C-alpha cells in the first residue's frame, strides 16, 4: 500500500513535468518521426507518451529486466503496433552483466549502489517501510552496443534517442559513438544524488556530446528528486 501511494504521488507531479519536456521535443522534432530508440523502456511509460505526442513509424525499445519485459510484451501486443521490443540493455560493449532489480522497478540499475547513502535509506524507507526486505536483487542481463545494433539492422537515421538507465546513461552514449552523427536528438536523465556510484560525472557527458557536435537545448529538474533531465540536439541537423 505504501509503495502504491508513493508512486501515485510522484506520478501526479511527473505528468505536468513530462508534458513540458515533450512540448520541447516536438518543437525541435516536429510531429512525424521515422525512428525512435527508447533505452530503459521499463513498462512503456515513455512509449505511451511518445505515441500520444508524435506520429511515429517505428519505436525500438530496450528493457533488460525480465519482469519489466513481460509487462512490455503484454502492452505491446494489446496497444502498440509500431513498437519492436528487445530484452536487452545497452552499453559501451557487448557483454553479460548484473542488473540490480529494484523493489520499485523503475529504480533498477546496472551501476553500483551506495548502501550508506542517505538517499538510499530514505528510498528504502519510503517503499519498504521498516521491513527487512532488500530494495535490490541481482539479475543477469545481456548488454549490446547500439552501434552494432544500428549496423546490423541497416538503420541510417534516429530522430530521437531516449535514455533512462539510472546511472548508466554515459555508457549507453559511448556505445553509439560511431553512429552519433545519425542521431538528431538525445533525451536523457542524470542523477546527482549519491545513491548510485557512477564512473562519470555530468561534465563528462556534456564534454563528450559537445565534441560530437551536440548542444544542450533544454534542462529541467525532476520533482522531488536530485535528478535533472536534458535534451541535446545534433547541430548537424540545424544547419
RODO-2510 file (C-alpha; in nm, 4 decimals, decimal comma):
residues 239
     n   res          X          Y          Z
     1     x     0,0000     0,0000     0,0000
     2     x     0,2854     0,2367     0,0883
     3     x     0,4560     0,1901    -0,2471
     4     x     0,1211     0,2422    -0,4248
     5     x     0,0671     0,5856    -0,2692
     6     x     0,4318     0,6858    -0,3222
     7     x     0,4001     0,6067    -0,6925
     8     x     0,0685     0,7903    -0,7228
     9     x     0,2134     1,0976    -0,5500
    10     x     0,5117     1,1160    -0,7865
    11     x     0,3024     1,0347    -1,0943
    12     x     0,0781     1,3368    -1,0335
    13     x     0,3685     1,5839    -1,0479
    14     x     0,5573     1,3899    -1,3156
    15     x     0,2623     1,4220    -1,5545
    16     x     0,2976     1,8007    -1,5808
    17     x     0,6768     1,7836    -1,5740
    18     x     0,6929     1,5394    -1,8658
    19     x     0,4284     1,7254    -2,0631
    20     x     0,6618     2,0263    -2,0626
    21     x     0,9515     1,8123    -2,1861
    22     x     0,7537     1,6599    -2,4715
    23     x     0,6404     2,0021    -2,5875
    24     x     1,0059     2,0974    -2,6208
    25     x     1,0810     1,7771    -2,8078
    26     x     0,8002     1,8454    -3,0529
    27     x     0,9342     2,1969    -3,1053
    28     x     1,2639     2,0579    -3,2361
    29     x     1,1468     1,7338    -3,3943
    30     x     0,8127     1,8210    -3,5481
    31     x     0,5174     1,5847    -3,5392
    32     x     0,6177     1,2922    -3,7642
    33     x     0,9157     1,0682    -3,6838
    34     x     1,0570     0,7635    -3,8603
    35     x     1,2745     0,6024    -3,5925
    36     x     1,2872     0,6443    -3,2131
    37     x     1,5052     0,4429    -2,9749
    38     x     1,3928     0,4029    -2,6135
    39     x     1,6714     0,2670    -2,3895
    40     x     1,5308     0,1725    -2,0494
    41     x     1,1726     0,1350    -2,1703
    42     x     1,0578    -0,0009    -1,8307
    43     x     0,6828    -0,0643    -1,8648
    44     x     0,6120     0,1547    -2,1705
    45     x     0,5536     0,4837    -1,9865
    46     x     0,7620     0,6825    -2,2358
    47     x     0,6384     0,4775    -2,5312
    48     x     0,2820     0,5720    -2,4405
    49     x     0,3695     0,9430    -2,4245
    50     x     0,5666     0,9278    -2,7487
    51     x     0,2711     0,7787    -2,9330
    52     x     0,0408     1,0424    -2,7860
    53     x     0,2632     1,3337    -2,8882
    54     x     0,4033     1,2142    -3,2215
    55     x     0,3210     1,0124    -3,5305
    56     x     0,5998     0,7511    -3,5245
    57     x     0,6698     0,4785    -3,7790
    58     x     0,8920     0,2696    -3,5521
    59     x     0,9953     0,2701    -3,1853
    60     x     1,2805     0,0364    -3,0902
    61     x     1,2517    -0,0288    -2,7170
    62     x     1,5210    -0,1872    -2,4976
    63     x     1,4466    -0,3227    -2,1493
    64     x     1,6913    -0,5642    -1,9792
    65     x     1,4751    -0,6720    -1,6829
    66     x     1,2820    -0,9929    -1,7492
    67     x     0,9938    -0,8853    -1,5254
    68     x     0,9592    -0,5436    -1,6859
    69     x     0,9914    -0,7043    -2,0301
    70     x     0,6911    -0,9289    -1,9597
    71     x     0,4847    -0,6164    -1,8941
    72     x     0,6177    -0,4614    -2,2151
    73     x     0,5123    -0,7674    -2,4149
    74     x     0,1577    -0,7534    -2,2808
    75     x     0,1257    -0,3818    -2,3509
    76     x     0,2804    -0,4053    -2,6977
    77     x     0,0549    -0,6909    -2,8082
    78     x    -0,2515    -0,5076    -2,6820
    79     x    -0,1808    -0,1431    -2,7693
    80     x     0,1258    -0,0710    -2,9834
    81     x     0,1745    -0,1863    -3,3414
    82     x     0,4708     0,0428    -3,4149
    83     x     0,6979    -0,0884    -3,1359
    84     x     0,9685    -0,3547    -3,1516
    85     x     1,0898    -0,4655    -2,8077
    86     x     1,4211    -0,6214    -2,7059
    87     x     1,5033    -0,7868    -2,3740
    88     x     1,8471    -0,6257    -2,3740
    89     x     2,0384    -0,3467    -2,2078
    90     x     2,2626    -0,1028    -2,3946
    91     x     2,6179    -0,0027    -2,3080
    92     x     2,9662     0,0581    -2,4442
    93     x     3,0450    -0,3123    -2,5018
    94     x     2,8670    -0,6382    -2,5762
    95     x     2,8609    -0,8450    -2,2576
    96     x     2,6618    -1,0076    -1,9805
    97     x     2,6395    -0,8219    -1,6509
    98     x     2,4268    -0,7857    -1,3369
    99     x     2,1198    -0,5673    -1,3097
   100     x     2,0239    -0,4573    -0,9587
   101     x     1,6499    -0,5051    -0,9948
   102     x     1,4667    -0,2709    -0,7593
   103     x     1,1600    -0,3491    -0,5496
   104     x     1,0337    -0,0233    -0,7038
   105     x     1,1216    -0,1430    -1,0549
   106     x     1,1841     0,1947    -1,2221
   107     x     1,4917     0,2383    -0,9979
   108     x     1,6655    -0,0741    -1,1293
   109     x     2,0257    -0,0096    -1,2304
   110     x     2,3426    -0,1687    -1,3667
   111     x     2,5556     0,0737    -1,1654
   112     x     2,6898     0,0114    -0,8160
   113     x     2,4698     0,1090    -0,5186
   114     x     2,5951     0,3126    -0,2243
   115     x     2,4246     0,1340     0,0662
   116     x     2,5364     0,4082     0,3068
   117     x     2,3710     0,6826     0,1059
   118     x     2,1075     0,8845     0,2919
   119     x     1,9023     0,8851    -0,0275
   120     x     1,9191     0,5040    -0,0449
   121     x     1,7988     0,4752     0,3158
   122     x     1,5227     0,7287     0,2526
   123     x     1,4087     0,5460    -0,0601
   124     x     1,4116     0,2097     0,1155
   125     x     1,2012     0,3500     0,3983
   126     x     0,9587     0,5124     0,1546
   127     x     0,8989     0,1946    -0,0464
   128     x     0,9595    -0,0828     0,2065
   129     x     0,8895     0,0790     0,5426
   130     x     1,0557    -0,0910     0,8378
   131     x     1,0745    -0,4378     0,6804
   132     x     1,3994    -0,6282     0,6247
   133     x     1,3297    -0,6825     0,2540
   134     x     1,6002    -0,5907     0,0053
   135     x     1,5458    -0,2874    -0,2144
   136     x     1,7561    -0,4517    -0,4896
   137     x     1,8021    -0,8125    -0,6066
   138     x     2,0539    -0,9286    -0,8684
   139     x     1,9569    -1,0424    -1,2180
   140     x     2,1929    -1,1415    -1,5009
   141     x     2,1251    -0,9485    -1,8220
   142     x     2,2772    -0,9028    -2,1669
   143     x     2,4083    -0,5694    -2,2949
   144     x     2,4718    -0,4673    -2,6559
   145     x     2,6274    -0,1655    -2,8269
   146     x     2,3809     0,0473    -3,0215
   147     x     2,6497     0,0973    -3,2882
   148     x     2,6319    -0,2746    -3,3668
   149     x     2,2528    -0,2839    -3,3494
   150     x     2,2121     0,0040    -3,5951
   151     x     2,4644    -0,1518    -3,8321
   152     x     2,3084    -0,4968    -3,8287
   153     x     1,9584    -0,3552    -3,8820
   154     x     2,0556    -0,1036    -4,1513
   155     x     1,9248     0,1960    -3,9553
   156     x     2,0689     0,5167    -4,1032
   157     x     1,8910     0,7848    -3,9004
   158     x     1,7442     0,8152    -3,5492
   159     x     1,5318     1,1211    -3,4765
   160     x     1,5193     1,0642    -3,1002
   161     x     1,7351     0,8597    -2,8640
   162     x     1,5816     0,8489    -2,5153
   163     x     1,7942     0,7065    -2,2317
   164     x     1,6735     0,6308    -1,8790
   165     x     1,9100     0,3787    -1,7217
   166     x     1,9549     0,5018    -1,3640
   167     x     2,3222     0,5998    -1,3743
   168     x     2,4313     0,4129    -1,6892
   169     x     2,3474     0,6831    -1,9429
   170     x     2,7041     0,7700    -2,0390
   171     x     2,7854     0,4043    -2,1108
   172     x     2,4864     0,3899    -2,3489
   173     x     2,6008     0,7062    -2,5289
   174     x     2,9568     0,5751    -2,5659
   175     x     2,8119     0,2599    -2,7213
   176     x     2,6696     0,4600    -3,0110
   177     x     2,9773     0,6789    -3,0712
   178     x     3,0265     0,5732    -3,4346
   179     x     2,6635     0,6496    -3,5189
   180     x     2,6084     0,9644    -3,3114
   181     x     2,6209     1,1761    -3,6271
   182     x     2,3000     0,9973    -3,7357
   183     x     2,1108     1,0871    -3,4160
   184     x     1,9133     1,4121    -3,4178
   185     x     1,8088     1,4479    -3,0508
   186     x     1,9285     1,2780    -2,7304
   187     x     1,6995     1,2973    -2,4274
   188     x     1,8413     1,1590    -2,1017
   189     x     1,8456     1,1993    -1,7247
   190     x     2,1381     1,2379    -1,4843
   191     x     2,1348     1,1579    -1,1120
   192     x     2,3077     1,4000    -0,8770
   193     x     2,2239     1,2019    -0,5609
   194     x     2,4890     0,9749    -0,4069
   195     x     2,2861     0,6513    -0,4121
   196     x     2,4281     0,5424    -0,7484
   197     x     2,8053     0,5043    -0,7842
   198     x     2,8623     0,6318    -1,1360
   199     x     3,2022     0,6155    -1,3024
   200     x     3,1422     0,9501    -1,4680
   201     x     3,0090     1,2992    -1,3997
   202     x     2,7648     1,5149    -1,5890
   203     x     3,0619     1,7190    -1,7054
   204     x     3,1964     1,4059    -1,8774
   205     x     2,8708     1,3581    -2,0703
   206     x     2,8458     1,7243    -2,1628
   207     x     3,2067     1,7370    -2,2849
   208     x     3,1655     1,4163    -2,4862
   209     x     2,8480     1,5350    -2,6562
   210     x     2,9941     1,8782    -2,7341
   211     x     3,2930     1,7121    -2,9006
   212     x     3,0459     1,5164    -3,1120
   213     x     2,8621     1,8278    -3,2327
   214     x     2,5722     1,8219    -2,9820
   215     x     2,4370     2,1265    -2,7985
   216     x     2,2259     2,1352    -2,4821
   217     x     1,8881     2,2904    -2,5648
   218     x     1,6823     2,2062    -2,2564
   219     x     1,7325     2,1210    -1,8889
   220     x     1,4826     2,0602    -1,6081
   221     x     1,4793     1,9114    -1,2570
   222     x     1,2520     1,6182    -1,1828
   223     x     1,0019     1,6783    -0,8985
   224     x     1,1214     1,5699    -0,5502
   225     x     1,4429     1,4091    -0,6830
   226     x     1,8059     1,5060    -0,7227
   227     x     1,7737     1,4245    -1,0913
   228     x     1,7865     1,6505    -1,3959
   229     x     1,6644     1,5740    -1,7466
   230     x     1,8433     1,7078    -2,0536
   231     x     1,7797     1,7428    -2,4233
   232     x     2,0781     1,7692    -2,6590
   233     x     2,0457     1,8491    -3,0298
   234     x     2,2849     1,7467    -3,3072
   235     x     2,3913     2,0771    -3,4659
   236     x     2,4424     1,8963    -3,7964
   237     x     2,0625     1,8877    -3,8398
   238     x     2,0145     2,2588    -3,7612
   239     x     2,2341     2,3758    -4,0474
***
